[in-house]
Amino acid sequence: MALTDGRPDIETLGSREVYRNAWMTVREDQVRRRDGSTGIYGVVEKVDFVTVVPLHADGSIQLVQQFRYPVGQRHWEFVQGMWGPPGTDPVEAARHELLEETGLAAAHWTHAGFLNLAQGTMRQGYDIFLATGLTQGAAMPEVEEQDLITRAVPLAEFEAMLRDGAILDATTMATFGLLRLKGLL
């Protein structure tokens, strides 16, 4: 997108891949800004993911807690993850992640929107789903999720966890905020 004079905000002059693994690519772009100055941008590219809020008939919501290696701590959060090759239907990924992490299946799915994760450094976003009409089955966590625990939390307790800093995951906070703003929770 450009400002009203039609010039690009930032022009990419060149790009090189500096790192790649099965989950992400890091590239460094040479850029020219509107004023003519040059610089670099480091960009992390990851496949989009989903976040799911399982809403029980009693109004409680299902959370998961697991150890998050980059921050070295366990954290409560909504179900989230990637599943399938790029281009997988987000609702199919959401169904898979919900069952995998919690053992829950949902009869009804509401797509609440799409948000960018960390648009200053990363090219990745996430689809937000509300899952209702829940039935319990067996969870099937991946090897990376073997320490995952899950529990239903009353909405008032969840809000207190947000206020008190017991939940630090920005995706969980943004997801809850969007669902609240849309009147879905």
C-alpha positions as protocol buffer text, in pm:
chain_id: "A"
residue {
  index: 1
  type: MET
  ca { x: 0 y: 0 z: 0 }
}
residue {
  index: 2
  type: ALA
  ca { x: 128 y: 347 z: -82 }
}
residue {
  index: 3
  type: LEU
  ca { x: 55 y: 691 z: 48 }
}
residue {
  index: 4
  type: THR
  ca { x: -155 y: 920 z: -169 }
}
residue {
  index: 5
  type: ASP
  ca { x: 137 y: 1026 z: -394 }
}
residue {
  index: 6
  type: GLY
  ca { x: 155 y: 675 z: -542 }
}
residue {
  index: 7
  type: ARG
  ca { x: 512 y: 602 z: -432 }
}
residue {
  index: 8
  type: PRO
  ca { x: 565 y: 279 z: -238 }
}
residue {
  index: 9
  type: ASP
  ca { x: 618 y: 319 z: 136 }
}
residue {
  index: 10
  type: ILE
  ca { x: 918 y: 86 z: 118 }
}
residue {
  index: 11
  type: GLU
  ca { x: 1070 y: -69 z: -194 }
}
residue {
  index: 12
  type: THR
  ca { x: 1236 y: -409 z: -176 }
}
residue {
  index: 13
  type: LEU
  ca { x: 1571 y: -397 z: -355 }
}
residue {
  index: 14
  type: GLY
  ca { x: 1679 y: -754 z: -285 }
}
residue {
  index: 15
  type: SER
  ca { x: 1614 y: -1048 z: -59 }
}
residue {
  index: 16
  type: ARG
  ca { x: 1814 y: -1343 z: 69 }
}
residue {
  index: 17
  type: GLU
  ca { x: 1718 y: -1644 z: 277 }
}
residue {
  index: 18
  type: VAL
  ca { x: 1934 y: -1668 z: 588 }
}
residue {
  index: 19
  type: TYR
  ca { x: 1775 y: -1968 z: 763 }
}
residue {
  index: 20
  type: ARG
  ca { x: 1515 y: -2238 z: 699 }
}
residue {
  index: 21
  type: ASN
  ca { x: 1376 y: -2537 z: 884 }
}
residue {
  index: 22
  type: ALA
  ca { x: 1051 y: -2735 z: 862 }
}
residue {
  index: 23
  type: TRP
  ca { x: 856 y: -2466 z: 1054 }
}
residue {
  index: 24
  type: MET
  ca { x: 998 y: -2131 z: 946 }
}
residue {
  index: 25
  type: THR
  ca { x: 1211 y: -1929 z: 709 }
}
residue {
  index: 26
  type: VAL
  ca { x: 1409 y: -1619 z: 798 }
}
residue {
  index: 27
  type: ARG
  ca { x: 1500 y: -1377 z: 524 }
}
residue {
  index: 28
  type: GLU
  ca { x: 1683 y: -1045 z: 509 }
}
residue {
  index: 29
  type: ASP
  ca { x: 1554 y: -782 z: 266 }
}
residue {
  index: 30
  type: GLN
  ca { x: 1747 y: -481 z: 138 }
}
residue {
  index: 31
  type: VAL
  ca { x: 1502 y: -189 z: 121 }
}
residue {
  index: 32
  type: ARG
  ca { x: 1472 y: 173 z: 13 }
}
residue {
  index: 33
  type: ARG
  ca { x: 1247 y: 399 z: 219 }
}
residue {
  index: 34
  type: ARG
  ca { x: 1034 y: 685 z: 83 }
}
residue {
  index: 35
  type: ASP
  ca { x: 1307 y: 939 z: 165 }
}
residue {
  index: 36
  type: GLY
  ca { x: 1563 y: 743 z: -42 }
}
residue {
  index: 37
  type: SER
  ca { x: 1756 y: 601 z: 253 }
}
residue {
  index: 38
  type: THR
  ca { x: 1833 y: 230 z: 247 }
}
residue {
  index: 39
  type: GLY
  ca { x: 1830 y: -34 z: 514 }
}
residue {
  index: 40
  type: ILE
  ca { x: 1745 y: -394 z: 593 }
}
residue {
  index: 41
  type: TYR
  ca { x: 1447 y: -582 z: 729 }
}
residue {
  index: 42
  type: GLY
  ca { x: 1465 y: -926 z: 886 }
}
residue {
  index: 43
  type: VAL
  ca { x: 1142 y: -1117 z: 826 }
}
residue {
  index: 44
  type: VAL
  ca { x: 1030 y: -1447 z: 977 }
}
residue {
  index: 45
  type: GLU
  ca { x: 789 y: -1641 z: 757 }
}
residue {
  index: 46
  type: LYS
  ca { x: 567 y: -1910 z: 908 }
}
residue {
  index: 47
  type: VAL
  ca { x: 252 y: -2086 z: 794 }
}
residue {
  index: 48
  type: ASP
  ca { x: -70 y: -1935 z: 928 }
}
residue {
  index: 49
  type: PHE
  ca { x: -229 y: -2111 z: 1225 }
}
residue {
  index: 50
  type: VAL
  ca { x: -563 y: -2136 z: 1405 }
}
residue {
  index: 51
  type: THR
  ca { x: -679 y: -2060 z: 1756 }
}
residue {
  index: 52
  type: VAL
  ca { x: -989 y: -2224 z: 1897 }
}
residue {
  index: 53
  type: VAL
  ca { x: -1208 y: -2125 z: 2190 }
}
residue {
  index: 54
  type: PRO
  ca { x: -1407 y: -2429 z: 2301 }
}
residue {
  index: 55
  type: LEU
  ca { x: -1721 y: -2301 z: 2475 }
}
residue {
  index: 56
  type: HIS
  ca { x: -1902 y: -2555 z: 2695 }
}
residue {
  index: 57
  type: ALA
  ca { x: -2280 y: -2552 z: 2743 }
}
residue {
  index: 58
  type: ASP
  ca { x: -2230 y: -2425 z: 3101 }
}
residue {
  index: 59
  type: GLY
  ca { x: -2045 y: -2116 z: 2970 }
}
residue {
  index: 60
  type: SER
  ca { x: -1697 y: -2232 z: 3071 }
}
residue {
  index: 61
  type: ILE
  ca { x: -1412 y: -2232 z: 2821 }
}
residue {
  index: 62
  type: GLN
  ca { x: -1147 y: -2497 z: 2771 }
}
residue {
  index: 63
  type: LEU
  ca { x: -784 y: -2393 z: 2814 }
}
residue {
  index: 64
  type: VAL
  ca { x: -460 y: -2577 z: 2758 }
}
residue {
  index: 65
  type: GLN
  ca { x: -133 y: -2535 z: 2944 }
}
residue {
  index: 66
  type: GLN
  ca { x: 204 y: -2642 z: 2815 }
}
residue {
  index: 67
  type: PHE
  ca { x: 571 y: -2560 z: 2843 }
}
residue {
  index: 68
  type: ARG
  ca { x: 672 y: -2296 z: 2588 }
}
residue {
  index: 69
  type: TYR
  ca { x: 1040 y: -2345 z: 2518 }
}
residue {
  index: 70
  type: PRO
  ca { x: 1123 y: -1995 z: 2382 }
}
residue {
  index: 71
  type: VAL
  ca { x: 1012 y: -1831 z: 2709 }
}
residue {
  index: 72
  type: GLY
  ca { x: 1105 y: -2123 z: 2934 }
}
residue {
  index: 73
  type: GLN
  ca { x: 772 y: -2134 z: 3116 }
}
residue {
  index: 74
  type: ARG
  ca { x: 437 y: -2312 z: 3125 }
}
residue {
  index: 75
  type: HIS
  ca { x: 144 y: -2099 z: 3016 }
}
residue {
  index: 76
  type: TRP
  ca { x: -234 y: -2122 z: 2991 }
}
residue {
  index: 77
  type: GLU
  ca { x: -375 y: -2039 z: 2648 }
}
residue {
  index: 78
  type: PHE
  ca { x: -645 y: -2126 z: 2400 }
}
residue {
  index: 79
  type: VAL
  ca { x: -600 y: -2424 z: 2168 }
}
residue {
  index: 80
  type: GLN
  ca { x: -377 y: -2316 z: 1883 }
}
residue {
  index: 81
  type: GLY
  ca { x: -157 y: -2464 z: 1616 }
}
residue {
  index: 82
  type: MET
  ca { x: -93 y: -2550 z: 1255 }
}
residue {
  index: 83
  type: TRP
  ca { x: -199 y: -2868 z: 1084 }
}
residue {
  index: 84
  type: GLY
  ca { x: -177 y: -2988 z: 727 }
}
residue {
  index: 85
  type: PRO
  ca { x: 7 y: -2849 z: 428 }
}
residue {
  index: 86
  type: PRO
  ca { x: -9 y: -2477 z: 339 }
}
residue {
  index: 87
  type: GLY
  ca { x: -354 y: -2400 z: 205 }
}
residue {
  index: 88
  type: THR
  ca { x: -534 y: -2642 z: 440 }
}
residue {
  index: 89
  type: ASP
  ca { x: -888 y: -2522 z: 513 }
}
residue {
  index: 90
  type: PRO
  ca { x: -858 y: -2337 z: 848 }
}
residue {
  index: 91
  type: VAL
  ca { x: -1172 y: -2502 z: 990 }
}
residue {
  index: 92
  type: GLU
  ca { x: -1020 y: -2844 z: 921 }
}
residue {
  index: 93
  type: ALA
  ca { x: -702 y: -2737 z: 1099 }
}
residue {
  index: 94
  type: ALA
  ca { x: -915 y: -2608 z: 1389 }
}
residue {
  index: 95
  type: ARG
  ca { x: -1103 y: -2939 z: 1416 }
}
residue {
  index: 96
  type: HIS
  ca { x: -776 y: -3128 z: 1419 }
}
residue {
  index: 97
  type: GLU
  ca { x: -608 y: -2903 z: 1679 }
}
residue {
  index: 98
  type: LEU
  ca { x: -910 y: -2912 z: 1912 }
}
residue {
  index: 99
  type: LEU
  ca { x: -926 y: -3292 z: 1907 }
}
residue {
  index: 100
  type: GLU
  ca { x: -550 y: -3333 z: 1929 }
}
residue {
  index: 101
  type: GLU
  ca { x: -500 y: -3102 z: 2228 }
}
residue {
  index: 102
  type: THR
  ca { x: -820 y: -3156 z: 2428 }
}
residue {
  index: 103
  type: GLY
  ca { x: -1001 y: -3462 z: 2294 }
}
residue {
  index: 104
  type: LEU
  ca { x: -1302 y: -3240 z: 2223 }
}
residue {
  index: 105
  type: ALA
  ca { x: -1508 y: -3243 z: 1904 }
}
residue {
  index: 106
  type: ALA
  ca { x: -1744 y: -2959 z: 1817 }
}
residue {
  index: 107
  type: ALA
  ca { x: -2077 y: -2972 z: 1636 }
}
residue {
  index: 108
  type: HIS
  ca { x: -2073 y: -2599 z: 1551 }
}
residue {
  index: 109
  type: TRP
  ca { x: -1791 y: -2374 z: 1432 }
}
residue {
  index: 110
  type: THR
  ca { x: -1799 y: -1994 z: 1412 }
}
residue {
  index: 111
  type: HIS
  ca { x: -1518 y: -1818 z: 1228 }
}
residue {
  index: 112
  type: ALA
  ca { x: -1465 y: -1488 z: 1411 }
}
residue {
  index: 113
  type: GLY
  ca { x: -1186 y: -1340 z: 1200 }
}
residue {
  index: 114
  type: PHE
  ca { x: -820 y: -1334 z: 1106 }
}
residue {
  index: 115
  type: LEU
  ca { x: -540 y: -1141 z: 1279 }
}
residue {
  index: 116
  type: ASN
  ca { x: -170 y: -1090 z: 1207 }
}
residue {
  index: 117
  type: LEU
  ca { x: 53 y: -1227 z: 1480 }
}
residue {
  index: 118
  type: ALA
  ca { x: 355 y: -996 z: 1495 }
}
residue {
  index: 119
  type: GLN
  ca { x: 339 y: -788 z: 1180 }
}
residue {
  index: 120
  type: GLY
  ca { x: 651 y: -588 z: 1260 }
}
residue {
  index: 121
  type: THR
  ca { x: 876 y: -893 z: 1227 }
}
residue {
  index: 122
  type: MET
  ca { x: 673 y: -1190 z: 1109 }
}
residue {
  index: 123
  type: ARG
  ca { x: 462 y: -1293 z: 814 }
}
residue {
  index: 124
  type: GLN
  ca { x: 211 y: -1516 z: 994 }
}
residue {
  index: 125
  type: GLY
  ca { x: -146 y: -1478 z: 1103 }
}
residue {
  index: 126
  type: TYR
  ca { x: -422 y: -1682 z: 1256 }
}
residue {
  index: 127
  type: ASP
  ca { x: -787 y: -1765 z: 1207 }
}
residue {
  index: 128
  type: ILE
  ca { x: -1004 y: -1744 z: 1518 }
}
residue {
  index: 129
  type: PHE
  ca { x: -1278 y: -1999 z: 1582 }
}
residue {
  index: 130
  type: LEU
  ca { x: -1544 y: -2045 z: 1846 }
}
residue {
  index: 131
  type: ALA
  ca { x: -1630 y: -2414 z: 1892 }
}
residue {
  index: 132
  type: THR
  ca { x: -1965 y: -2514 z: 2049 }
}
residue {
  index: 133
  type: GLY
  ca { x: -2173 y: -2828 z: 2085 }
}
residue {
  index: 134
  type: LEU
  ca { x: -1876 y: -3004 z: 2243 }
}
residue {
  index: 135
  type: THR
  ca { x: -1838 y: -3377 z: 2303 }
}
residue {
  index: 136
  type: GLN
  ca { x: -1545 y: -3535 z: 2486 }
}
residue {
  index: 137
  type: GLY
  ca { x: -1318 y: -3796 z: 2333 }
}
residue {
  index: 138
  type: ALA
  ca { x: -952 y: -3888 z: 2378 }
}
residue {
  index: 139
  type: ALA
  ca { x: -682 y: -3626 z: 2321 }
}
residue {
  index: 140
  type: MET
  ca { x: -400 y: -3717 z: 2082 }
}
residue {
  index: 141
  type: PRO
  ca { x: -116 y: -3475 z: 2161 }
}
residue {
  index: 142
  type: GLU
  ca { x: 191 y: -3462 z: 1937 }
}
residue {
  index: 143
  type: VAL
  ca { x: 527 y: -3550 z: 2091 }
}
residue {
  index: 144
  type: GLU
  ca { x: 599 y: -3177 z: 2144 }
}
residue {
  index: 145
  type: GLU
  ca { x: 275 y: -3153 z: 2344 }
}
residue {
  index: 146
  type: GLN
  ca { x: 329 y: -3449 z: 2576 }
}
residue {
  index: 147
  type: ASP
  ca { x: 328 y: -3220 z: 2879 }
}
residue {
  index: 148
  type: LEU
  ca { x: 2 y: -3050 z: 2779 }
}
residue {
  index: 149
  type: ILE
  ca { x: -279 y: -3033 z: 3033 }
}
residue {
  index: 150
  type: THR
  ca { x: -629 y: -2902 z: 2973 }
}
residue {
  index: 151
  type: ARG
  ca { x: -922 y: -2790 z: 3186 }
}
residue {
  index: 152
  type: ALA
  ca { x: -1251 y: -2608 z: 3164 }
}
residue {
  index: 153
  type: VAL
  ca { x: -1245 y: -2265 z: 3329 }
}
residue {
  index: 154
  type: PRO
  ca { x: -1550 y: -2053 z: 3416 }
}
residue {
  index: 155
  type: LEU
  ca { x: -1552 y: -1730 z: 3216 }
}
residue {
  index: 156
  type: ALA
  ca { x: -1520 y: -1513 z: 3530 }
}
residue {
  index: 157
  type: GLU
  ca { x: -1212 y: -1709 z: 3638 }
}
residue {
  index: 158
  type: PHE
  ca { x: -1062 y: -1675 z: 3289 }
}
residue {
  index: 159
  type: GLU
  ca { x: -1113 y: -1297 z: 3297 }
}
residue {
  index: 160
  type: ALA
  ca { x: -943 y: -1284 z: 3638 }
}
residue {
  index: 161
  type: MET
  ca { x: -651 y: -1485 z: 3496 }
}
residue {
  index: 162
  type: LEU
  ca { x: -616 y: -1226 z: 3220 }
}
residue {
  index: 163
  type: ARG
  ca { x: -633 y: -932 z: 3464 }
}
residue {
  index: 164
  type: ASP
  ca { x: -393 y: -1092 z: 3713 }
}
residue {
  index: 165
  type: GLY
  ca { x: -126 y: -1181 z: 3455 }
}
residue {
  index: 166
  type: ALA
  ca { x: -176 y: -1557 z: 3483 }
}
residue {
  index: 167
  type: ILE
  ca { x: -227 y: -1561 z: 3105 }
}
residue {
  index: 168
  type: LEU
  ca { x: 53 y: -1395 z: 2909 }
}
residue {
  index: 169
  type: ASP
  ca { x: -20 y: -1529 z: 2560 }
}
residue {
  index: 170
  type: ALA
  ca { x: -103 y: -1236 z: 2331 }
}
residue {
  index: 171
  type: THR
  ca { x: -291 y: -1459 z: 2087 }
}
residue {
  index: 172
  type: THR
  ca { x: -522 y: -1575 z: 2366 }
}
residue {
  index: 173
  type: MET
  ca { x: -581 y: -1215 z: 2477 }
}
residue {
  index: 174
  type: ALA
  ca { x: -650 y: -1089 z: 2123 }
}
residue {
  index: 175
  type: THR
  ca { x: -874 y: -1386 z: 2048 }
}
residue {
  index: 176
  type: PHE
  ca { x: -1081 y: -1325 z: 2361 }
}
residue {
  index: 177
  type: GLY
  ca { x: -1102 y: -952 z: 2285 }
}
residue {
  index: 178
  type: LEU
  ca { x: -1227 y: -1011 z: 1930 }
}
residue {
  index: 179
  type: LEU
  ca { x: -1485 y: -1265 z: 2042 }
}
residue {
  index: 180
  type: ARG
  ca { x: -1607 y: -1025 z: 2314 }
}
residue {
  index: 181
  type: LEU
  ca { x: -1627 y: -733 z: 2072 }
}
residue {
  index: 182
  type: LYS
  ca { x: -1833 y: -944 z: 1833 }
}
residue {
  index: 183
  type: GLY
  ca { x: -2065 y: -1054 z: 2116 }
}
residue {
  index: 184
  type: LEU
  ca { x: -1973 y: -1421 z: 2078 }
}
residue {
  index: 185
  type: LEU
  ca { x: -1856 y: -1464 z: 2440 }
}
